Each structure stands twice: as structure tokens, then as C-alpha cells.
């Protein structure tokens, strides 16, 4: 009787059905038992869905290793279960001339292996970004995708009679440089999908972008960044920057929040024959003297707001692998079912009671 070598014994263990049952049962028990503790630790698990799992685990483990240890154990068990299934599939390929009739079962094995690989790949290399603001006409970099931008071409919130938002219509364009990669009308439950990138509509809001003001000899005008006003006598007033809420540090103003509290403009005044002036104009304070000297009187009337769309941008590099796994599972299940009923019709399998 031939004795098995150590490597042969190890390979048999890796391909063992008993090992698969033990690993699957242990992983399931740890996953179910650990998930019951999530309800009691909302502070720890509250942002679990906002970042890739690997990043969340590393961050949470620094302060809460005693509460989330079960996730590490569950992950290791599922990884070992996936490796066990992969070994079974490889062993089938080695002996395919003897086991080719079990194609359906082993396609299911392959599908599960691909699913496990896709999950770990996405958890390690994927990105999740909530609250990406898109303004109409502006290019916004896509987090985790260098050189790729989102452009909001049109935005229209759909409201009910009582003012409750029902839907948000976003005409989105995905670009790389000047090349258009994808265009779609994104709505709630209708994301923009391009390869491993999914852009989902979340909400919308308003942001103060400037003020409507009254200037003698010019009338009602809108002061927003990028605005150029021609003044009587050949002068010109440019709006360089607008901060809805700013605080002064010496002679410099910096943004404090995005709320409309202490609005400040940064302006540039140019006049023929005189040095240009550039400075800050806090609306709650007096008009800077250079503006008064140039005859520019400003009376703020009302703030101007710009609507923006809030989207979530997720990138999962394992999405294609997961799709391949799903196809393998579907085809394998159909082949296995067809093989089972064909054999049962010939009397090769007992009736199901």
C-alpha cells in the first residue's frame, strides 16, 4: 500500500469537503454572532458603509480592536473557505478527463471563488466618497480616479405639492480630459455607471454664490466671482472671490464656514492713470475708501444662491470579476440542474420525497 507524502496529504486537506464544511460553518457563525453586536455600538459601526472595508477595519482597529475582532476572524475564515474552493476547482482541472461530467458543480465552485476574490479586491483597492458637490457647468474631479471629471449639465429637483423632494434629475457627463466617457440622466435609483465607477444621486442643496447689489449709475447688478463691471470714466471693477462666512486674520480674510453669516468680497479696481487697487470688502463694514474715491457706492439687497447636486462616487475594481462569478454561478447551476434531472429520468438518482 502506497503511503502519501506530506505534500499529498496537505493537498488532500486543502481539497477536503470536511474542511469546507468546517470553514463555512465557522464563518457563518462568527458573521451572525458578530452582527448582533452592531446594534449596540452605533458609534463604532455608524460609518461602516461609507469607506471600503479594509480602510474602515484599519481605522477602527486602532481604537476598538476589542469590539470588531470578529470581523477579522470572519474575513480570514471566508478567505480560507475561498482558497479551499479554489483548490477543489484546480484539483478538478487536474483530473478533468475523469470528472468532466461534474462541469456544473465546479463552475459553481469557480463562481464562488471569483466572488470572494472580487470582494477582497474591492475592499482593498476600491473607493467610496459621499457628498460630492456638483454645480451646473462646473467640472468636479472624481475621487479615486485621477484625470477624470464629472460635469453637471442640467439639474432639476422634482418636488411634491408639500415641498418634499421626489426625485432629482441630473444630466451628467463623465470626462477624461476633453474626451466624453459616458453621458446619462441620473436620478434616484438610476446611477451613472462606467466600468468600475458608480455615481449615485443622493440629495441637493444651496450655496451662497454672491449678492445682488444696487450701484448708482449701474442699477441692480449681481456680484459673483468672475464678474466684470465697467464703471463711468473708464474704470473696471472685478469680483475675484466671495466668502459667505469669513474671519479676519490681520489683513487677510479666510473662510470660516459655508453658511451665510459674515460675507466678504475680494475686489480689484482699475482706473485710467491710477494704480490698480485690490482688497477685501466685508458687507457688514464700511465700503473701502478706494471704492468711495472712485464713486462706487454699493448697497447690498439680497444674497444669490446656486443649487448643487450631492452625489456618491464609488469605484469597485472587482465589479467585473464579480460579474464573471455571477455568470459562472448561473451557468453552473443550470448545467447541474439539467444533469440532475437527466440522470433521475434514467433512474440514476433516487426520487426526491
Wavefront OBJ file of the C-alpha trace (Angstrom):
o trace
v 0.000 0.000 0.000
v 1.437 3.342 -1.075
v 1.905 5.882 1.686
v 1.003 9.510 0.898
v 3.706 12.110 1.067
v 3.345 15.228 3.231
v 2.560 17.408 0.198
v -0.122 14.953 -0.961
v -1.710 14.933 2.488
v -1.637 18.707 2.598
v -3.250 18.911 -0.851
v -5.971 16.473 0.193
v -6.642 18.597 3.248
v -6.881 21.742 1.105
v -9.391 19.989 -1.188
v -11.313 18.357 1.656
v -15.089 18.668 1.721
v -14.994 18.318 5.523
v -12.666 21.334 5.726
v -15.058 23.288 3.509
v -17.980 22.479 5.828
v -15.999 23.468 8.931
v -14.795 26.760 7.417
v -18.207 27.692 6.005
v -19.982 26.864 9.272
v -17.451 28.773 11.397
v -17.533 31.821 9.116
v -21.341 31.848 9.195
v -21.475 31.544 12.988
v -18.961 34.361 13.528
v -20.726 36.589 10.969
v -24.162 36.054 12.545
v -22.930 36.335 16.130
v -20.786 39.406 15.458
v -23.511 41.203 13.505
v -25.772 41.012 16.565
v -23.360 43.364 18.378
v -23.540 46.087 15.702
v -26.807 47.417 17.126
v -25.154 48.085 20.489
v -22.200 50.052 19.057
v -23.613 52.626 16.602
v -20.674 54.958 17.271
v -18.237 52.324 16.032
v -20.195 50.886 13.099
v -22.043 54.052 12.020
v -19.710 54.798 9.103
v -19.124 51.175 8.065
v -20.767 51.709 4.654
v -19.015 54.986 3.851
v -15.499 53.619 3.219
v -14.017 50.433 1.748
v -13.973 47.653 4.322
v -10.168 47.371 4.515
v -9.770 51.092 5.245
v -12.570 51.005 7.816
v -11.073 47.967 9.572
v -7.621 49.505 9.845
v -9.032 52.780 11.202
v -11.483 51.149 13.631
v -8.936 48.632 14.904
v -6.764 51.384 16.347
v -9.366 52.323 18.968
v -11.903 49.474 19.011
v -9.957 46.252 18.394
v -11.807 44.537 21.248
v -15.209 45.162 19.648
v -14.501 44.388 15.984
v -12.200 41.344 16.285
v -14.990 39.113 14.955
v -14.840 40.894 11.581
v -11.162 39.992 11.202
v -11.886 36.361 12.112
v -14.854 36.206 9.729
v -12.773 37.679 6.909
v -9.943 35.203 7.443
v -12.394 32.273 7.538
v -14.100 33.336 4.308
v -10.694 33.808 2.674
v -9.661 30.290 3.729
v -13.012 28.941 2.511
v -12.405 30.617 -0.841
v -8.902 29.112 -1.056
v -10.332 25.706 -0.192
v -12.873 26.048 -3.008
v -10.131 27.174 -5.396
v -8.076 24.088 -4.524
v -11.094 21.899 -5.275
v -11.514 23.584 -8.652
v -7.810 23.189 -9.506
v -7.940 19.529 -8.484
v -10.911 19.047 -10.813
v -8.959 20.647 -13.673
v -6.049 18.266 -12.996
v -8.384 15.263 -13.233
v -10.855 16.737 -15.731
v -10.634 13.686 -18.000
v -12.235 11.659 -15.196
v -14.612 14.307 -13.790
v -15.773 16.339 -16.798
v -19.398 15.329 -16.122
v -19.290 17.480 -12.953
v -18.810 20.674 -15.002
v -21.861 22.360 -13.451
v -20.763 21.800 -9.868
v -17.270 23.074 -10.496
v -18.489 26.135 -12.393
v -20.378 26.953 -9.190
v -17.087 26.494 -7.310
v -15.359 28.894 -9.727
v -18.160 31.448 -9.400
v -17.823 31.458 -5.620
v -14.031 31.853 -5.860
v -14.459 34.809 -8.221
v -16.983 36.399 -5.839
v -14.601 36.079 -2.889
v -11.707 37.474 -4.931
v -13.828 40.375 -6.181
v -14.934 41.232 -2.642
v -11.397 41.330 -1.247
v -10.104 43.256 -4.289
v -12.836 45.863 -3.968
v -12.320 46.140 -0.209
v -8.592 46.726 -0.619
v -8.436 48.917 -3.729
v -11.916 50.440 -4.040
v -13.025 53.951 -3.065
v -16.260 55.350 -1.647
v -16.916 59.082 -1.488
v -20.144 60.618 -0.183
v -21.277 64.206 -0.530
v -19.559 65.149 -3.800
v -20.973 68.557 -4.788
v -21.775 69.179 -8.436
v -22.615 72.677 -9.686
v -24.175 73.224 -13.106
v -21.486 73.769 -15.740
v -18.550 73.119 -13.377
v -16.013 70.311 -13.690
v -15.589 68.285 -10.488
v -12.728 65.765 -10.068
v -13.900 62.202 -9.434
v -12.316 60.971 -6.164
v -10.053 57.975 -6.705
v -9.970 58.488 -10.495
v -7.123 60.908 -11.373
v -7.747 62.851 -14.573
v -11.485 62.010 -14.592
v -14.157 64.686 -14.085
v -17.915 64.928 -13.659
v -19.839 67.758 -15.290
v -23.405 68.599 -14.287
v -25.038 69.894 -17.472
v -28.534 70.309 -16.039
v -30.106 69.877 -12.626
v -33.791 69.877 -11.715
v -35.200 68.741 -8.361
v -38.729 67.302 -8.563
v -40.818 68.375 -5.574
v -44.213 67.257 -4.292
v -47.062 69.661 -3.503
v -45.970 69.847 0.149
v -42.367 70.657 -0.792
v -40.992 67.155 -0.268
v -38.321 66.073 -2.786
v -39.499 63.216 -5.008
v -36.618 62.921 -7.443
v -33.525 64.735 -8.706
v -32.855 64.883 -12.433
v -29.123 65.186 -13.148
v -27.787 65.393 -16.683
v -24.275 64.070 -16.036
v -21.240 63.826 -18.287
v -18.135 61.851 -17.328
v -14.949 63.104 -18.967
v -11.268 62.248 -19.092
v -9.544 65.388 -20.325
v -11.787 66.542 -23.182
v -12.954 63.025 -24.078
v -16.512 62.108 -23.096
v -16.578 58.693 -21.409
v -20.280 58.495 -20.523
v -23.442 60.600 -20.524
v -26.694 59.841 -18.764
v -29.683 61.303 -16.946
v -29.016 60.198 -13.366
v -31.911 60.003 -10.917
v -32.650 58.314 -7.614
v -32.069 54.560 -8.160
v -30.715 55.313 -11.658
v -26.951 55.929 -11.308
v -24.281 56.717 -13.857
v -22.240 53.551 -14.396
v -18.957 53.420 -16.275
v -16.785 50.315 -15.900
v -15.994 50.095 -12.154
v -17.333 53.581 -11.317
v -20.878 54.136 -9.998
v -22.181 57.675 -9.405
v -25.396 57.695 -7.358
v -27.651 60.707 -6.744
v -28.067 61.403 -3.011
v -29.538 64.842 -2.337
v -29.212 68.519 -3.233
v -28.707 71.871 -1.552
v -27.966 75.554 -1.997
v -24.772 77.512 -1.578
v -24.410 81.302 -1.422
v -22.529 82.432 -4.547
v -22.719 86.242 -4.241
v -25.063 89.208 -3.752
v -27.449 91.284 -5.749
v -26.482 94.931 -5.099
v -27.538 98.413 -6.133
v -24.765 100.615 -7.586
v -25.681 104.181 -8.646
v -25.316 104.746 -12.401
v -25.259 100.950 -12.914
v -28.516 99.911 -11.274
v -29.125 96.421 -9.885
v -26.213 94.121 -10.613
v -25.082 90.684 -9.466
v -21.728 90.473 -7.723
v -20.408 86.949 -8.219
v -16.830 85.692 -8.716
v -15.690 86.333 -12.279
v -17.974 89.344 -12.750
v -16.506 92.414 -14.549
v -18.284 95.763 -14.230
v -17.436 98.757 -16.406
v -17.572 101.975 -14.398
v -18.253 105.521 -15.576
v -14.996 107.215 -16.569
v -13.426 104.031 -17.997
v -12.781 102.180 -14.767
v -13.463 98.499 -14.174
v -14.489 96.539 -11.065
v -13.704 92.810 -10.901
v -15.079 90.307 -8.394
v -12.209 87.949 -7.560
v -13.638 85.933 -4.679
v -16.684 85.590 -2.432
v -16.691 84.034 1.032
v -20.163 83.603 2.615
v -18.694 83.425 6.122
v -15.179 84.705 6.763
v -12.961 85.741 9.648
v -10.177 88.327 9.596
v -6.561 87.427 10.398
v -4.626 90.683 10.301
v -5.250 91.962 6.770
v -6.362 88.628 5.334
v -9.802 87.016 5.357
v -10.251 83.247 5.463
v -13.346 81.081 5.133
v -14.895 80.009 8.433
v -17.965 78.107 7.253
v -20.272 77.766 4.270
v -23.211 79.438 5.980
v -24.185 82.987 5.075
v -23.028 84.799 8.239
v -20.233 87.317 7.556
v -19.979 87.629 3.766
v -16.834 89.126 2.235
v -15.866 90.057 -1.347
v -12.350 90.320 -2.733
v -12.376 93.014 -5.407
v -9.996 94.607 -7.887
v -10.496 98.208 -9.045
v -8.671 99.579 -12.082
v -8.878 103.203 -13.270
v -7.110 105.021 -16.119
v -3.884 106.651 -14.963
v -4.022 105.184 -11.425
v -2.525 102.150 -9.753
v -4.937 99.191 -9.515
v -6.401 98.526 -6.083
v -7.139 95.044 -4.772
v -8.688 94.372 -1.394
v -11.483 92.940 0.732
v -14.968 94.342 1.184
v -16.837 92.909 4.223
v -20.530 93.641 3.664
v -21.080 94.276 7.392
v -18.438 97.015 7.402
v -17.987 100.310 5.571
v -17.125 100.458 1.889
v -13.326 100.586 1.358
v -12.057 104.112 0.727
v -10.667 103.398 -2.810
v -14.187 102.448 -3.922
v -15.654 105.607 -2.380
v -12.897 107.659 -4.038
v -13.854 106.127 -7.390
v -17.517 106.977 -6.800
v -18.571 103.354 -6.367
v -21.318 103.029 -3.750
v -22.659 99.550 -3.078
v -25.955 98.763 -1.355
v -26.430 95.002 -0.811
v -30.006 93.914 -1.477
v -30.236 90.112 -1.314
v -27.952 87.074 -1.458
v -27.684 84.915 -4.550
v -27.726 81.135 -4.260
v -26.610 78.331 -6.560
v -28.234 74.905 -6.479
v -25.898 71.938 -6.293
v -26.442 68.198 -6.547
v -24.972 65.835 -3.964
v -23.779 62.510 -5.373
v -21.898 59.465 -4.135
v -18.967 58.238 -6.242
v -17.948 54.627 -5.645
v -15.230 52.743 -7.517
v -15.079 48.955 -7.228
v -12.255 47.394 -9.298
v -13.647 43.935 -8.549
v -17.020 44.603 -10.208
v -16.057 42.881 -13.471
v -14.720 39.838 -11.614
v -17.941 39.650 -9.582
v -19.962 39.765 -12.815
v -17.905 36.891 -14.220
v -18.518 34.987 -10.981
v -22.255 35.532 -11.272
v -22.246 34.252 -14.850
v -20.318 31.147 -13.773
v -22.780 30.523 -10.941
v -25.778 30.892 -13.264
v -24.382 28.635 -15.989
v -23.113 26.111 -13.444
v -26.494 25.971 -11.690
v -28.341 25.419 -14.974
v -25.932 22.652 -16.029
v -26.104 20.984 -12.596
v -29.917 21.072 -12.558
v -30.135 19.757 -16.108
v -27.673 16.970 -15.312
v -29.536 16.016 -12.141
v -32.970 15.724 -13.800
v -31.492 13.919 -16.809
v -29.883 11.318 -14.545
v -33.021 10.998 -12.442
v -35.093 10.344 -15.563
v -32.763 7.404 -16.298
v -33.081 6.115 -12.746
v -29.542 7.125 -11.765
v -30.786 9.232 -8.870
v -33.430 8.478 -6.244
v -36.711 10.323 -6.262
v -36.991 13.385 -4.038
v -39.576 12.772 -1.355
l 1 2 3 4 5 6 7 8 9 10 11 12 13 14 15 16 17 18 19 20 21 22 23 24 25 26 27 28 29 30 31 32 33 34 35 36 37 38 39 40 41 42 43 44 45 46 47 48 49 50 51 52 53 54 55 56 57 58 59 60 61 62 63 64 65 66 67 68 69 70 71 72 73 74 75 76 77 78 79 80 81 82 83 84 85 86 87 88 89 90 91 92 93 94 95 96 97 98 99 100 101 102 103 104 105 106 107 108 109 110 111 112 113 114 115 116 117 118 119 120 121 122 123 124 125 126 127 128 129 130 131 132 133 134 135 136 137 138 139 140 141 142 143 144 145 146 147 148 149 150 151 152 153 154 155 156 157 158 159 160 161 162 163 164 165 166 167 168 169 170 171 172 173 174 175 176 177 178 179 180 181 182 183 184 185 186 187 188 189 190 191 192 193 194 195 196 197 198 199 200 201 202 203 204 205 206 207 208 209 210 211 212 213 214 215 216 217 218 219 220 221 222 223 224 225 226 227 228 229 230 231 232 233 234 235 236 237 238 239 240 241 242 243 244 245 246 247 248 249 250 251 252 253 254 255 256 257 258 259 260 261 262 263 264 265 266 267 268 269 270 271 272 273 274 275 276 277 278 279 280 281 282 283 284 285 286 287 288 289 290 291 292 293 294 295 296 297 298 299 300 301 302 303 304 305 306 307 308 309 310 311 312 313 314 315 316 317 318 319 320 321 322 323 324 325 326 327 328 329 330 331 332 333 334 335 336 337 338 339 340 341 342 343 344 345 346 347 348 349 350 351 352 353
